[in-house]
Structure formats: structure tokens, C-alpha cells
């Protein structure tokens, strides 16, 4: 008997279903992975926007006379 068959006989009706992170928390592992992917993508978008704003304020703004502090 292979490991897969042992696992299937031990889990019975729960075999093949997505597991929860914690027994008392109704969040599945696939949902946690999706949340991780979205937050990582959002963080990179935020970093890109921050760099764009910094370049605008630091270099482009003074060229056009914006935020001219003397």
C-alpha cells in the first residue's frame, strides 16, 4: 500500500480538500497564498509610485519651478 492510499484511508471524506491554516480560523491555505500574492504585488506598486513621486519632486519639479525653495 502506497503513502497516497494510506493518507486517503486515514482522511476519508476530507481527502483532496483544501486545508485550513488553523482549526479555529476559517481561512484556507489557497486563500492565504492568494492574499500573499496580492499584498506582494501591491507593495511593489507602492514602491514604484513612491519612486515616481520622488523623481518628480526631486528632478522634474525644480526644472519647471515647482517647489522652488530658496
Backbone as JSON, one array per atom type, in Angstrom:
{
  "sequence": "XXXXXXXXXXXXXXXXXXXXXXXXXXXXXXXXXXXXXXXXXXXXXXXXXXXXXXXXXXXXXXXXXXXXXX",
  "N": [[0.86, -1.17, 0.0], [0.64, 2.14, -0.89], [1.85, 5.45, 0.09], [-0.01, 7.41, -0.61], [-2.45, 6.0, -0.71], [-2.66, 5.23, 1.97], [-2.91, 7.74, 3.2], [-5.29, 8.56, 2.03], [-7.08, 6.68, 3.06], [-6.91, 7.32, 5.74], [-7.79, 9.98, 5.92], [-10.29, 9.96, 4.73], [-13.34, 11.38, 3.95], [-12.29, 13.92, 3.91], [-10.17, 13.9, 2.23], [-8.27, 15.33, -0.33], [-9.43, 17.8, -0.11], [-9.06, 21.32, 0.49], [-6.87, 22.44, 3.03], [-7.28, 24.09, 6.22], [-5.66, 26.99, 7.69], [-5.43, 27.32, 10.48], [-7.21, 25.4, 12.9], [-9.4, 26.75, 14.1], [-9.7, 28.98, 12.56], [-11.33, 30.16, 9.74], [-9.91, 30.15, 7.21], [-8.56, 29.13, 4.22], [-5.62, 27.42, 2.96], [-5.05, 28.02, 0.29], [-6.38, 30.44, 0.0], [-4.86, 32.03, 1.69], [-2.44, 32.0, 0.3], [-3.21, 33.38, -2.03], [-3.79, 35.89, -0.89], [-1.24, 36.6, -0.02], [0.09, 36.85, -2.49], [-1.34, 39.03, -3.66], [-0.82, 41.1, -1.79], [1.95, 41.31, -1.97], [2.26, 42.12, -4.63], [0.9, 44.56, -4.46], [2.58, 45.93, -2.69], [4.9, 46.25, -4.25], [3.86, 47.86, -6.27], [3.28, 50.13, -4.76], [5.89, 50.86, -3.98], [6.94, 51.5, -6.49], [5.32, 53.71, -7.17], [6.1, 55.48, -5.16], [8.81, 55.9, -5.83], [8.45, 57.12, -8.31], [7.1, 59.49, -7.52], [9.12, 60.61, -5.94], [11.15, 61.06, -7.87], [9.79, 62.92, -9.43], [9.4, 65.08, -7.62], [12.06, 65.61, -6.88], [13.65, 66.01, -9.24], [12.12, 66.7, -11.65], [10.26, 68.6, -10.77], [11.78, 70.94, -9.78], [12.83, 71.72, -12.25], [10.7, 72.84, -13.66], [10.11, 74.84, -11.96], [8.55, 74.29, -9.78], [7.92, 73.91, -6.34], [10.01, 75.52, -5.5], [12.44, 76.33, -3.42], [14.18, 78.76, -1.72]],
  "CA": [[0.0, 0.0, 0.0], [1.46, 3.35, -1.0], [1.56, 6.56, 1.01], [-1.24, 8.09, -1.04], [-3.6, 5.21, -0.28], [-2.74, 5.34, 3.44], [-3.43, 9.07, 3.5], [-6.69, 8.58, 1.61], [-7.9, 5.9, 4.01], [-6.9, 7.99, 7.04], [-8.55, 11.22, 5.85], [-11.63, 9.62, 4.23], [-14.06, 12.39, 3.16], [-11.51, 15.16, 3.84], [-9.08, 13.71, 1.28], [-8.33, 16.17, -1.52], [-9.97, 19.13, 0.18], [-8.07, 22.3, 0.92], [-6.74, 22.51, 4.48], [-7.31, 25.42, 6.83], [-4.4, 27.37, 8.31], [-5.62, 26.94, 11.88], [-8.54, 24.75, 13.01], [-10.44, 27.69, 14.51], [-9.71, 30.1, 11.62], [-11.92, 29.62, 8.51], [-9.17, 30.59, 6.03], [-7.88, 28.01, 3.58], [-4.24, 27.69, 2.57], [-5.05, 28.66, -1.02], [-6.77, 31.83, 0.21], [-3.7, 32.7, 2.27], [-1.48, 32.19, -0.79], [-3.71, 34.46, -2.87], [-3.6, 37.13, -0.14], [0.19, 36.89, -0.07], [0.42, 37.32, -3.85], [-1.91, 40.37, -3.85], [-0.12, 42.09, -0.96], [3.28, 41.49, -2.53], [2.09, 42.94, -5.83], [0.54, 45.9, -4.0], [3.77, 46.56, -2.12], [5.77, 46.67, -5.36], [3.22, 49.01, -6.93], [3.5, 51.26, -3.87], [7.3, 51.26, -4.09], [7.09, 52.17, -7.79], [4.7, 55.04, -7.08], [6.94, 56.3, -4.3], [9.98, 56.29, -6.62], [7.98, 58.09, -9.3], [6.86, 60.74, -6.82], [10.42, 61.15, -5.53], [11.8, 61.6, -9.07], [9.05, 64.12, -9.81], [9.68, 66.17, -6.69], [13.49, 65.9, -6.81], [14.26, 66.42, -10.51], [11.22, 67.33, -12.61], [9.66, 69.77, -10.14], [12.64, 72.13, -9.86], [13.01, 72.13, -13.65], [9.58, 73.68, -14.02], [9.95, 75.88, -10.96], [7.65, 73.89, -8.7], [8.54, 73.68, -5.04], [11.28, 76.22, -5.53], [12.77, 76.84, -2.09], [15.47, 79.45, -1.77]],
  "C": [[0.91, 1.23, 0.0], [1.02, 4.43, -0.02], [0.26, 7.26, 0.66], [-2.48, 7.32, -0.58], [-3.76, 5.24, 1.22], [-3.35, 6.67, 3.84], [-4.92, 9.14, 3.16], [-7.57, 7.8, 2.58], [-7.95, 6.56, 5.37], [-7.79, 9.24, 7.03], [-10.0, 11.01, 5.44], [-12.26, 10.77, 3.44], [-13.29, 13.7, 3.06], [-10.36, 15.07, 2.82], [-9.28, 14.57, 0.03], [-8.91, 17.54, -1.3], [-8.87, 20.03, 0.7], [-8.06, 22.4, 2.45], [-6.85, 23.95, 4.97], [-5.96, 25.7, 7.48], [-4.4, 26.94, 9.78], [-7.02, 26.33, 12.0], [-9.67, 25.73, 13.33], [-10.56, 28.9, 13.57], [-10.22, 29.61, 10.27], [-11.24, 30.13, 7.23], [-8.38, 29.41, 5.5], [-6.47, 28.41, 3.18], [-4.18, 28.38, 1.2], [-5.46, 30.13, -0.92], [-5.61, 32.64, 0.79], [-2.64, 32.95, 1.2], [-1.92, 33.33, -1.72], [-3.53, 35.82, -2.2], [-2.14, 37.55, -0.17], [0.6, 37.44, -1.44], [-0.09, 38.75, -4.08], [-1.16, 41.42, -3.04], [1.29, 42.34, -1.46], [3.22, 42.37, -3.77], [1.76, 44.38, -5.45], [1.72, 46.65, -3.41], [4.7, 47.05, -3.23], [5.17, 47.85, -6.12], [3.42, 50.27, -6.08], [4.94, 51.77, -3.92], [7.53, 52.0, -5.4], [6.49, 53.56, -7.78], [5.53, 55.99, -6.23], [8.19, 56.78, -5.04], [9.59, 57.32, -7.67], [7.74, 59.46, -8.68], [8.17, 61.4, -6.42], [11.15, 61.77, -6.73], [11.11, 62.88, -9.5], [9.41, 65.29, -8.91], [11.15, 66.58, -6.75], [14.04, 66.5, -8.1], [13.32, 67.21, -11.42], [10.62, 68.6, -12.04], [10.53, 71.01, -10.21], [12.88, 72.62, -11.29], [11.92, 73.07, -14.09], [9.3, 74.78, -13.0], [8.97, 75.55, -9.85], [8.47, 73.66, -7.45], [9.92, 74.32, -4.96], [11.53, 76.87, -4.18], [14.12, 77.5, -2.16], [15.91, 79.88, -0.4]]
}
